[in-house]
């Protein structure tokens, strides 16, 4: 999809000639057999403001056109229309055009679309009615007149995201369920990466057709080879590419001619190799998208599907883990083989595996879309090094985690300079951010598998009450300490320590009792080997006793079992701490699932066409119903006096330095100045201590000082922080964080989460503040941050909270390039 260009005129004429008589009549309300030159010139020449047109193209061929035209200079309404080639009608192209046209129109102040549709044009009427807009219809003179506002609605977002999910999931499904795979770069000698790929594909038992493509050899690896994929005469869905970077373009063209839906490029030498490689990578992705293909990589390990009906090992790993129900995404190609080997060693069965390498196209977000509805996948593991689209990841993770658990190894640190010198989430807060999106964040690859094995083989706990059962008081003590450290509760009556001399039957009885105990949500089993000669041989089958309980599926069970081998599906860990930590991670996820997701409430006084960001921050904040108490800058005594007269006494005088502005403890603020004499005295003291620049502000009633922050986080996009003001809170980093936009539940939780929050609720006899006003402020800040990616950082400090409301005394906004936040508008698979 791209904007129309004047040189599209011949293609538009050719497109028009391919339309059926019925399509032309439904679009133009007349036979319209050909386009007059005057109309053609107007069609292809638009100003991209009052008149816009987008075309959908495949190569040089135009398949669809959508356009809007403003109804008068600076009018808020525009007429919209589009037409799709007959062969591609009914595929959702009209909906995509409408989505993009509405986005473009809103950017230029258009708020409503109107359209005229013939009653028999059911497909067009359905596009408008199904999109989620509030459409008003009138029938007159044989035509249906439609009118609707184009501001996004909850329903329209739901429609867009549902279409996005289906589209991306299907594109990945084709890669993981190919009917035939073409392999490029496999040498006839059997040496090299290409030959390894081909060998793993063949030896893994792939059920489809393998098509080696070689320029001269007739057979490669014992299989017939072809000069091109087309020559094989089969429907190729996937191409494996292991040729030098300079040969990838030729391979892409050949695979596209064979109808392939995607490339897996294991070849290196692209963006990771420098600027020239980055340019080649961009060209590769552009060419692939123009041909309707997805790209995994470059510089990746490959992809795999263990489904017995597919058995696809298109990776550089010679063997895959056993078939299972866990999907695994790894950004790293270098670590991919080791990760697969570790999954196999730990007995973690996989449903599918994708290594994204440079992640130039296919990313973890695409795999989340696919795995959400994949019947063969029950849990997802992600190894993430960076986030290409953090906002979208947070959105998809929240939705996906409601259906299936997601475990991620991801950095807890923010890159320096992302939000200037403003505070941001620390390691603990970033882990909490993941948890509140439903993602189980872990710190290491080992912990990724610890949690993955538990999710793959055990039910979720109904709560955080743990029964500890074991034959070693020392191990039980470690388990108790680990539970307390990770937020788990040791259930009443536990730990249950059986005697070191107890037999397997006693052990089994203790486990069975814990498994049916109503006070218990999960079991931690610790077992040390008995001393030699302590137990008779016939009474030593402790592993079977543990397996019978752990595999019953009633309550999750983790074990540190230092005697023999446990059954494969029993989650066993080398140390008690690892077992308890994995259980705690899963219990936190189960807690999140039990919470209602919250809603995005409607906010009064929000202007959807907020002002341009070049104005003062107060204008933008006012557009979202956030009022900042006026203040005036002054660089001299006369200016300070004039400002005080304008604002009206009493006033406050503050040192203008950003770090000093609210530091009463340092003497940088003078309050309740009743007249000009007070201002003179205060200015003299402040200017001598901190310099001539001051701020003058009207006095407001006292309250509890709070702070609201917005920063851009690499994993979640914009995040909102809330805490109480003061040096102590700053020093301790006492801010709670949530990803934008905020739901009603998230905003309420933000107010209550800081450790100093009791000060808001009537601490030591003080009156409780207006909690609802704080929640409303956070909702507005969250929406602002969500809708304006240019706002890289925002600070409201202080916000005075009182029983009768709140007052924002100061606001600062840091603007910049929108950064990587492509989830803020309509989905763009490719824009030329």
N, C-alpha and C positions, 0 to 999 in steps of 0.2 A: 504494500500500500504506500502511496506517495501522493503529494499534491500534483494536480494536473499542470502540464507545461504547454506553451504555445506549439512546440514541435510535436505534440501528440495529435495534431489535427489529422494526419493520414490514418493513424491508428483508430481515432474516434470514428472516422468515416467507415473504416473496415469493420469496426465493432458494430456500428449501426446496421451495416449490411447483413450481419449474421443474425440480427434479431428476427424473430418470427413476426408476422403481421399482428398477432394478438399482443405480443409484448410491446410493440411500438404503439399500438392503440391504447393499451392500459397506461403507458407512460405519458403520451402526448395528447390523449383524448381525440386523436385523429389518425388517419392512415400514415401520414408523415413518411412517405417512401424514401425520401432522401433529405439530407441536411443542407439547406441553402448556405451559401458562403458567408452571409452576414451572421446567421445563427452560429455557424461553426466557429467564426472568429470570437464571438461572444462566449461560447462554451469553453474555449481553451485559454482565454485571457481573463484572469480573475485577479483581484487586488489582494486576496488572502486576508481580507478584513471584513468588508461589507459583502463581498462575494467570495465564496470558497468552493473548491471542488477537489475531491480525492478520487483517484483511480486505483483499482485493484488490477495488478498485472501479473502475468506469468511469462517471463522473458519479454519479448516485444509486444505480446498480445494483451490488449485490454479486455478484462472480463466483466468489469462493473464500474459504474460511475455514481458518485453521490455528491450532492451540492446543496448549499444553502444560499439565499439571497436576502439581504436585509430589506425590510419593507419601509424604506425611507431613510433619510440621513439621521444617523444616531438613534434610530428606532430600536426599541428593545425586542422587537419581533423579527423573525426571518422565516421565509418559506423554505421548506426542505423537500428534496425529492431525490430518488435514486433509481437506478435500473441495473439489473443483473442479466448477463447473457443466459439464454434459455437453458443451456446444458448445466449451468451452475446454480440455478434457482433452487430454493429449499435447503440450502446448505449453511444458512446463517450469515451469509455475506452482507445482506441488508442490515442486519443487527449490528455487525461490526462497523459498517459505514455510519450508521446512526450514532453509535457510541463516539466515534472520532469527530464527527461533525458537531455534535453537541459540545464536546470538549473544546474544539476550536472556537465555536461561537461564544461560549462563556468567557473565553479569554479576551474577547472584544466587546463585552458588555451586552451581549444578546442573552435574554433570559427566557424567551419563549419561542417555540417553533409552531408554525402552522403548515398544514398540508392539505391538498385536495386529492381524493382518491375515488376512483369509480367503484360503485358497490360490488361489482363482480371481481374486483381485484382482491380476493380473499387473502392472498399471501402477503400483500403490502399492509392490509389492515391488521393482520396477525402480528407483523413485525412491531407495529406501534403499540398494540394492546398488550403484547407479551413482554415489553421491555421494562415495565415497572414504573413508567411515568403516569401521572394522573391526566388521562386524555379525555377531553370534552369533545363530543361528536354532535354535529348538526347535519341534517340532510336537506339539501335544497337544490333545485334545478338539476336533479339527476346525479348529484355529486355529494360525497361524504366529506364534510369540512371538519378537519381535526385541529385541535389547539391544545398545547400542553407546555407547562414549564419544564425547562431542561436541567434544573438543578438536580444533582444526584439525590436519589431517595434510597431508603433502606431496601426497598424492593428492587430498584434498578441496580444497586450494587450487588445484591444477591444474584440477579440474573447474569450480570457480567462475570462475577466470580465463578458461578456454576459453569458458564460456557468456557471460561478459562481452564477450569479444572478438567473438564471433559476433553478439551482440545490437547492440553499438555499430556494428560494421561494416555491418550491414544497414540500420540507421537512416540512416547517411550515404550508403550506396549508393542508397537511394531518392531522396535529395535530388539526387544527381549523375546519376541516370539516370531523370529524370521522364518519364512518358508525356504529361503535359500540365502546363503552367505557367499559373497565374492571375496576372495583373499588376494590382495595386491602386495607384491614384494617378497613372495616366498620363492627362494632360489631352488633350482633343480638339484643342487648339490646337497640340500638339506641343512645348510648352514645359515645362521643369521636369525634375526628376530622374526622375519616373515615366515620362515620355515617353522620356527617354534610355535607361532600362532596357529599355523595350519595343522601342525601335528597335534596340538592340544585340542583343537576343534574336532579333528577326526577321531583321535583316541578317546575323547570324552564321550563318544557315543551320540553325537549330534544327530537328531532324527530327520533333519531337513537335508537339502542338497548343498554340497560344498563345491564351489566354483573357483578353482585356482585360475588366476589370470596371469599369463606369462607371454612375453613377446615372441619367444622362439621355441620353448620346450613343448613337447606334445603331452608329457606326463610330469607331474610334480607330486612327490610323496605318494606315488602309487595311484594318483587320481588323474583323470583326463584334464588337461589344461587347455585354456582357450585364449585366443588373442584379445578378446574383449568379453565383458560380461554379457553383452547382448548376444554374442555368438553361442552362448550356452543354451539359449532358448527356454529359460525358466524364469519365473517371477522372482527376481532378486530383491530382498527387502533390506539387507544390511551389507555394508562393505567394510572389510578390515584392511587398514592402510598401514603398511610398514615400508614405505619408500622414502627416499630423501625429500626434504621439504620442497625442492624445486620441481619434483615430479608429482606433487599432490594435486595440482590443478588439473593435470591431464587425467588422473585417476578419478577425480570428482566428476569431470565431464562424462567419462565412460560409465561410471556408476549411475549417474543421473539418467543417461540414455537407457539404462537397463531398468529404470523405475525404482531404484533404491530409495528407501525412506530415510536413511541415515548413514553416516560414516563413523567408524571408531578409528581415530588417528593415534596410533602409538608412536609415530615418528616424533622425534625431538627436533629442536632447532627453530622453534617459533618464538613466542613472546618471552620465554625464559632465557633466550639467547641474546636479547638486546633489541634495539630499535628496529633494525631491518627484519628481524624475526617477528616482531609485533605487527609490522606492516603486512607481512605475508599472512599472519594469522587473521587479521581483519579482512583481507581479501578472500581468504578461504571461507570465513563465515558468511560474508556477503554473497559469495557465489553459491554456497550451499543453500542459504535461505532463498535466493532467487530461484533455485531449482526445487524448492519445497522439501529440503532435507535438513535433519538435525545433525549436529556434530558432537560426538563424545571426545574430549581431548582438546587440542593435541597433547602429546607427551603424557599419555595415560597408560594404565595397565590393561584396560579392556573391560568387558562386561561379561556377565555370566547369568544363566538361569538354570537352576537345578531341577526344575519341573521334569518328571520322567517323560512327559510328552514332548519335551524340547531338548533337554540335556545340552545346553549351549555353554561351552567353555571357550569364549572368545577373549581369553586373557593370556598373559605371559606366565601364569602360574601353571605348573605341570599337572596339578591335581586340585580339585575343589573340595571344600568340606562336604559332609553328607547333606542330602536334601533335608530341609527343615522349613520353618515358618518365620524366619527373621530376615528382613531386608537390610542390606549393608551398603552404605555409600561412603566412599573414601575419596577425599580430594587429592590425596597424595598418591602418585603413581609409584614412587620409590618405595614407600612403605607397604604398598598393596600386597605384594607376595607374602611379606612377613605377617600382615594382618590376617590373610586367609589361612596361613599355616597355624597361627595362634587360635583362630576360630576352630580349626579342625582338631587341634590338640585339646582344646577345652570341651570338645563335644557339642559345639554350638552349630546346629544345622541351619543352613541359609536357604532362603527361597530364591533370592536374586542378589547380584552384586554389581556395582558400577563404580569404576574409578574415573574421576573426571579430569585428572591432570591439570592442565591450564584453565579448565572450566570456561572455555571461550563461548560455549553455547549451553549445552546440557549441564545443569547444576543440581545441587541437593534439593532445591525448590521443585524442580521438575519431577524428581523421584518421589518427593512427598505427595505430589499430585497423583502419581501413578499408584503408589502403595496404599493410598487412602482407600481405594475400592478394590485392590487386588485380593481376591479370595484366598490366595496362597500365602499371604503375609499377615502375621499377627502382631509383630513388633518391628521397630526400625532402629538401626544403629547408624550414627553419623560421625565420621571423622572429619572435622572442619578445621581448616587453617585460617581462612578469612571468610568474610561474608560479602558476596557480590551485590545482593539486594536485601539488606537487613530488614527493611520494613515489610517486604513480602514474606521473608522467612518467619517473622513474628506472627504475621496473620495466618499463614498456612500452618504453623506449629500449633497455634491455639485451636484451629479447627481439627487438624489431624489428631492431636492428643486427646480430643474427646472421643475418638474412634479407636485409636491404637496408640500404645505408648511409644514415645520417641526418646532415645538416649543419645546425647551428643558430647563428644570431646571437643571443647571449644575454648578459646582464650578468654580469660576473665579480665583482661586488661584493655584499656582504651589507648589507641595510638596517641602520642603526644601532639598537642596543638589542635586537636579536633574541636575543642570548644574553648580555645583561648586558655585563660587562667582560671576559669570557673571550675568548681568542684564537679566531680562525676562519680558514678558508681564505683565502689571499690570491689575487691574480689568477692567478698561476702554478698554485697548488693547485686553483683552481676549474676551470681548463682541463684539468688532469690528472684531476679528478673526472669531467668529461664524457668524456674519453678512456677511462677505465676502465669507463664504462657503454657504450662503443662509439659515442658521439656525437662527431662531428667539430665541435668548437666553434671558431668564427671570431669575429674582432673587428669586422668591418665588412661592410656589404652587398656591397661590391666583392669581398671575399674569399669571401663566400658563393657568388657566381657563379663566381669563380675555381675553387673546389673543385667546384662543381656541374658545370661544363663538363667537367672532367677525369673525374669519375665517370660522366657520361652517355656519354662517347665512348671511354673507354680502359679496359683491364683493370686489375685491382689488381696492384700490384707483389708479387713473390715475396719481396722483402727490401728492404734499404735501400742496396744498392750501386748507384751511379749512374755512367753513362757520360756525359761531357760532350763533345759534338762541335760544332765550330764553325770559322768562318773568321776569328775575331778573338781574338787572345790576351788582349786587354783584357776582352772579354765573358766569355771562358772563366775568367779570373781572378776576376771577380765571381761567377761561378757556383760556383767552388770555395769561395770565402769564404761564400757563402750556404748551401751544403750543410753546411759545418762548423758554421755557426751554428744550423742547424735539425736537427742530429742525423743527417743523411744522410752516407754514406761514399762518397767518390770512389773508384771501382773502380780496381784496379791497371791501369796503362797509360794512364790518362786524366788530364787532358783530351787529346782528340785534335784537334789544330789543323791544319786543312788550310790551304794557302796562300791568301791573298786572291786570287791569280791562278788558283786551281784552278777547273775548270769544274763544271757540274752533275753530270756522270758521276762525277768524283772525289768530289764531295759525297755522291752516292748510294751509292757504294762504301763510304765511311767509315761512313755510317749503317747500311748493311746489315751490315757487319762487327760493329758494336756491338750490333745487334739479335739476332745469333746468338751473341754472346760469353757463355759460361757464367759468367763473372765479373760479369755485369751483370744488374741487376733492372729498371732503368728508364733512360730516356734524357732528357737535358736538351740541347736543340739551341739554339745561339746563332748568329745569322747577321747580319752587317752587310753593307750593300750594297757591291759592288765599286766602285772608282773609275771614273768615266766612261772608256770606251775600253779598260778592262783586259781585258774578255772579249768574244769574238765573240757576236753576237746568238743564233746557233743553239745556244749552249751555256749559255743563261741561265735555263733552266726549273728553278730551284732549288726553287720551291714544289712542283712536281709530284714532285721527287725526295724531298722531306720527306714529302709526303702518302702516297707509296707505302709508306713504312716505318711512319708513324704510324697508318695505317689498316689495317695488316696484322693488328693485334690481338694480337701476340705479347707485347710489353712496353709498359707505359705510356710515352708520349712527351709532353713539354711543350716549348714552343718560344718563344723571343723572336726573332722573324723580322722584320727591319727592311727587307724588300724585297718589295713587292707583297702580294697577298692569298693566304692559305693556304686549302686546301679547308675547307669548313664544319665538319667533324668533327675537325679538328686543334686541340687546345687551345693557343691562342696568347695571349701576355701582353705588355704593353707593356714590362715590365722583367724582367731576369733574376731579381731578388729575388722578385717576385710568382710567377713560374713555379716556382721552387724551393720557396717556401713552400707553395704548393698541393700540390705533389708530396709534401712532407714530411707534411702533414696526412693525405693519403691513405695514405702508407706506415705511419703510426702506427695508423690504423684497420686496415690489413691485418695488422699485428703483433698487434693485439688479437684479430682473428678467428682467428689461428692458435693462440691460447692456449686451453686448456681452461677452461670457464666456472667450475669450482669447484662445491662443494656446501655446503649448510647442514647441518653435522654434528649428530648428536644429542648433547646435553649432559647429563651426569649431575648430579644434585643440584639441578635447577631445578624450583621449585614453580610449576606452571601457574596456580594461584590465588594469585598473589603478594599480599602484604598491601596494605591500603589505603595511599595515599601520604601520609596525615596523620601517620604515625609517623616515627621518625628515619630518615635515609637508610640507616643500617646495616641496618635491617630489610629494606628493599627489596633492597639489595645481597645480603644473606644468602639471600634467596629465589632468587637467581640463582647461588648458590654462590660469591659473592665475599666473602671474610672481610676485615674491616678491623681492624687491630690496635687493641685498646681504648685509650682515653685518657680523662683526666678534666680538666675545667676547674677552675681554682682562681683565686680573687680575693684571696687573702691567703696569708701564710706557713703559717698553721695548716692551711688547706685543702690547700695543696700537700703538706705533710708527711703529712696524713691520706691523700691520694690515693696518695702513694708507698708508704705502708705497705700500703694495699689492693692495689696492683698488684704489689708486691714489688720489692726492689732487685735489680740496678741499674736506674735510671730515667733518662729524658731530660727536660729542662725546656725549654720553647719559649715564646717570646713569642706571645701569642694573636692578635695582629693578622694578618689574612689574608695581607697582603703580606710579613709578616716571619716567618711560622711556620717556614719551612725555611731561612732565610737564615743559614747558618753563617758566611758571609763577613762579615756585618754584626754578628756576635756575638749573634744572637738565639736561639741554640740552645746548650744545655750538655748534654753527653753523658756516659754512664757514671758517673752519680752513685751512689756505692756505699752511702751511709748518710745519716742525717738531717743531719749536719754539712755534707756536700756540698750537700744540697738548700738548707740555710739560706744558704750562701755564694752559690750560684748564683742563688737567688731574690732576694737582696739586689742583686746586680749587674743582673739582668734588670729588676727593678721600677724601679730608678733610671733605667735607660736607656730602657725601653719601656713602663712602666706596670705596674700591679699584676696584670693578668690574664695568666695563663700556662696552658699545657697540660702535663700530666704523662703520660708514656707509658713503658711498659716498653721496655727496650733489646732490640734484635733484632740478629742478625748483620749485618755491613756488606754492602753490595752496590752495584751500579750503579744510580743513581737514574734512574727513568723517570717519564714523565707520560702519562696517558690522559685525553683530553677528549672530550666529546660536546657538539655545538652543533647548532642547527637552521638549516639552510641553505635559502635561498629556492628553489634549483633542485633540491635533492635530499632535502629533509626532514632527518632526523637524520643527521649525519656523525660518524665516529669519527676522532679524531686521536691519533697516537702519536709520541712523541719522547723524547729523553733529557733529564733534568733539568739544572738549572744555569742561571746567568745568561746564559752565552754562547749556549746553545741558544735561550733565550727571546728574546734580542736578535736572533738571526739568523732567528727564526721557523722553526726546524728541526723542524717537525712534518709527518708524512705523513698523508694523509686518505683515507678510503674511506666510501662511503655504507652505511648500515645497511639490512638485516642483513648481517653479514659472512659470506662464504663462507670455507672453509678456506684457499683460495688467497689471498683478499684479506687475511685476518688474518696469514698468513705474510709476505706482501709488505709489510704495514705495519711489521712488526718490522724488516725488512731495509732499508727505504727511507731513513730519516733519514741525513743526512750523517755523524752521529756514531755510526751503528750499529756500526762496527767495534769500539767499546768493549764491545759485547755478545759479541763472538766471540773474545775472547782477545787483546786489543791489548797489544803489548809484553810478552808473557809472562804476562799475567793469565789466569786460568782462564775459559773460556767460560761464560756464564750458561745457565740452563735455558730455552732458546728455546721449548720446547713449553709451559712454564707461562705464558709471556707470550702465546703464541698463544691458549691456552685462556682467559686473562683477557679478551683482546680479543673473542673469540667471545661470551663471556657479556655483556660490556658492549654489544656490538652487538645481541644479542637483547633485552636490557633496553630499550635505546633504541628498538628497533623496536616493542616491545609496549606501551610506556607513553608516549603522545604528550604527557602532562602534564609529562614531564621535558624541560624546555626546554634545560637545560645540566647537565653533570655533569663533575666533575673528580676524578681519583684522582692525588694528587700529595703526596709521592713514592710511587712503587712501587719497592721495592728488589729488584733481580733478582740472584740468586746461582746458583752451580752446582747447589745443591740445591733451588731453588724461588724463590718470590717472596713478598714481604710488602707489603701495602698499608697505609701508615702514616696516610693521611688521605683522607677523601672528603667532597666537598660536592656537593649537588644543588640546582638551581634549578628550582622548580615554577611552573607557570603554566597559563593556559588552553591546551587542546590545540592551538589554532591551526588552520590550514587543512591538515589531514591526513586527508581523508575516505577515504583508501585503506586505513585500518586495519581496516575491518569489511566487512560485506556491501555489495554494490553497491546504491545507492539512486538510482533514476531520479527518484522522487518520493515524498516522505513527507508526508502531510497531517497 
